[in-house]
């Protein structure tokens, strides 16, 4: 049975990927897809999950091969591994989700150059075990996916008055039933600023500010908890 001490590294990896070192709102890596593809929930989450798959598999591959790769050529080899994985994901989406592939376009191949994937391969996977590297890649990807999903929901809701539009690109005809029209479809509502790149910048700024506020509030509570026993003595 796993002890509490043994589970701490896993908890730290999960916490870092999803919150403390979130790639989207803390490290600010991969801003190109964050700002360009997050015009809807479906687009953002789809690209985020594709990136998550590549990041997790790349972390595991780099960790498993790190002892066999000469230090002088490790970066080119890492890029080659990542490019091979991205190509597989790109071809799979093109074959099985062609409509989504047409929407995401060049941003799927650009996962190869995403700073998140390469940064985790160099900074973490090349120095840790395969399970830890795979989990780190998975959590970093899911953290980015969460940011893409929330930002996409904000922009889609404000910009079009809908949620989950384009779900049919992933789920087929049944996806039409999942689209929520918060503003009636016949109202012709559209707030273009939210759908354009400036809207992405404003939305991301709000998410960063919200996270900083929650972190500051948590630190204040911890300080109060530490000081309160001293004041009662």
C-alpha positions in Angstrom: 0.0 0.0 0.0 1.4 3.4 -1.0 2.3 5.6 2.0 1.5 9.3 2.3 5.2 10.1 1.7 5.3 8.1 -1.5 2.2 9.9 -2.8 3.6 13.4 -2.3 5.6 13.6 -5.5 2.6 12.5 -7.5 0.4 15.1 -5.8 3.1 17.8 -6.4 3.2 16.9 -10.1 -0.6 17.1 -10.4 -0.8 20.4 -8.4 2.0 22.0 -10.4 0.6 21.0 -13.8 -3.0 22.0 -13.1 -2.5 25.1 -10.9 0.9 26.2 -9.5 2.8 26.1 -12.8 -0.1 26.1 -15.2 1.2 26.6 -18.7 -1.5 29.0 -19.8 -1.8 31.4 -16.9 1.5 31.1 -15.0 4.3 30.1 -17.4 2.4 31.8 -20.3 3.7 29.1 -22.8 2.0 28.2 -26.0 0.2 31.5 -26.3 -0.2 31.1 -30.0 -2.9 28.4 -29.8 -4.3 29.9 -26.6 -5.1 33.2 -28.3 -5.8 31.9 -31.8 -7.9 28.8 -31.3 -9.8 29.7 -28.1 -12.8 31.3 -29.9 -15.0 28.4 -28.8 -15.1 25.7 -26.2 -14.9 22.9 -28.7 -11.9 24.3 -30.6 -10.0 25.1 -27.5 -10.6 21.8 -25.7 -9.9 19.8 -28.9 -6.5 21.4 -29.5 -5.8 21.2 -25.7 -6.4 17.4 -25.7 -4.3 16.9 -28.8 -1.5 18.8 -27.1 -2.0 16.8 -23.9 -1.6 13.5 -25.8 1.6 14.7 -27.4 3.0 16.1 -24.2 2.3 12.9 -22.2 3.7 10.6 -24.8 6.7 12.8 -25.5 7.5 13.0 -21.8 7.4 9.2 -21.5 9.5 8.7 -24.7 12.1 11.2 -23.7 12.4 9.8 -20.2 12.7 6.3 -21.4 15.4 7.1 -23.9 17.3 9.8 -21.9 20.2 7.4 -21.0 20.8 6.5 -24.7 20.8 10.0 -26.2 24.1 11.8 -26.2 23.9 15.1 -24.4 25.2 17.0 -27.5 22.3 16.0 -29.7 19.5 15.7 -27.2 17.5 18.7 -28.4 17.4 17.6 -32.1 16.4 14.1 -30.9 13.7 15.5 -28.7 12.3 17.6 -31.5 12.3 14.5 -33.8 10.4 12.5 -31.3 7.8 15.3 -30.8 7.5 15.8 -34.5 6.8 12.1 -35.0 4.1 12.1 -32.4 2.5 15.3 -33.7 2.4 13.8 -37.2 0.6 10.7 -35.9 -2.0 13.0 -34.1 -2.3 15.2 -37.1 -3.0 12.3 -39.5 -5.5 10.7 -37.0 -7.5 13.9 -36.6 -7.5 14.3 -40.4 -8.7 10.8 -40.9 -11.4 10.5 -38.2 -12.3 14.2 -37.4 -11.8 15.9 -40.8 -14.2 18.7 -40.0 -12.4 19.6 -36.9 -9.1 19.2 -38.7 -10.2 21.9 -41.2 -11.1 24.2 -38.4 -7.9 23.8 -36.3 -5.7 23.8 -39.5 -2.1 24.7 -39.1 -2.3 24.7 -35.3 -2.2 20.9 -35.1 1.3 20.6 -36.8 2.4 23.7 -34.8 2.2 21.6 -31.6 5.7 20.5 -32.6 7.0 23.9 -31.9 4.8 24.5 -28.8 7.1 25.7 -26.0 5.2 23.5 -23.4 6.1 20.2 -25.1 9.8 21.0 -25.6 10.2 22.7 -22.2 8.8 19.8 -20.3 10.9 17.3 -22.3 14.1 19.3 -21.5 13.3 20.5 -18.0 11.5 17.5 -16.5 11.3 14.3 -18.7 15.0 14.2 -19.3 15.7 14.1 -15.6 12.9 11.9 -14.2 11.4 8.4 -14.5 9.0 7.4 -17.2 5.8 7.4 -15.0 6.7 10.8 -13.5 7.5 12.3 -16.9 4.3 10.9 -18.4 2.2 12.2 -15.5 3.9 15.6 -15.7 3.2 15.8 -19.4 -0.4 14.8 -18.9 -1.0 17.3 -16.1 0.7 20.2 -18.0 -1.5 19.4 -21.0 -4.7 19.2 -19.0 -3.8 22.5 -17.3 -3.5 24.1 -20.7 -6.7 22.4 -21.8 -8.6 23.8 -18.8 -7.4 27.3 -19.7 -8.4 26.9 -23.4 -11.8 25.5 -22.3 -12.6 28.4 -19.9 -11.2 31.0 -22.2 -13.1 29.5 -25.1 -16.4 29.5 -23.1 -15.9 33.1 -22.1 -15.2 34.3 -25.7 -18.0 32.1 -27.3 -20.6 33.2 -24.7 -19.8 36.9 -25.0 -19.1 36.8 -28.7 -21.9 34.6 -30.0 -24.2 33.9 -27.1 -23.7 30.2 -27.4 -21.8 27.3 -25.7 -20.4 24.1 -27.3 -21.1 25.3 -30.8 -19.2 23.1 -33.3 -19.7 20.0 -31.1 -20.8 18.2 -34.3 -17.3 18.4 -35.6 -16.3 16.0 -32.8 -19.4 14.0 -32.1 -21.2 14.0 -35.4 -24.9 14.9 -35.9 -25.6 14.3 -32.2 -23.3 17.3 -31.4 -26.0 19.7 -32.8 -28.2 18.9 -29.8 -25.4 19.9 -27.4 -25.1 23.5 -28.6 -26.6 25.8 -26.0 -28.1 29.1 -27.3 -27.9 31.4 -24.3 -29.0 34.2 -26.6 -31.8 33.0 -29.1 -30.3 32.0 -32.4 -32.7 34.2 -34.3 -31.6 37.3 -32.4 -28.5 37.8 -34.7 -26.4 38.6 -31.6 -22.6 38.9 -32.2 -20.0 40.8 -30.2 -17.1 40.7 -32.6 -14.4 42.0 -30.3 -14.7 38.9 -28.1 -14.1 36.6 -31.1 -11.1 38.5 -32.4 -7.5 38.4 -31.0 -8.0 41.4 -28.7 -10.8 39.5 -27.0 -8.4 36.6 -26.4 -5.9 39.0 -24.7 -8.6 40.5 -22.5 -10.0 37.1 -21.6 -6.6 35.7 -20.7 -5.8 38.7 -18.6 -8.9 38.1 -16.6 -8.0 34.5 -16.0 -4.5 35.5 -14.9 -5.9 38.1 -12.6 -8.4 35.6 -11.2 -5.7 33.1 -10.4 -3.5 35.7 -8.8 -6.4 36.8 -6.6 -7.2 33.2 -5.5 -3.5 32.6 -4.8 -3.2 35.8 -2.7 -6.4 34.9 -0.8 -5.0 31.4 0.0 -1.7 32.9 1.2 -3.6 35.3 3.4 -5.6 32.5 5.0 -2.4 30.5 5.6 -0.8 33.5 7.3 -3.8 34.1 9.4 -3.9 30.4 10.5 -0.2 30.6 11.5 -0.7 33.9 13.4 -3.9 33.0 15.1 -2.4 30.5 17.7 0.2 33.1 18.6 -2.4 35.8 19.3 -4.5 33.5 21.5 -1.5 32.8 23.8 
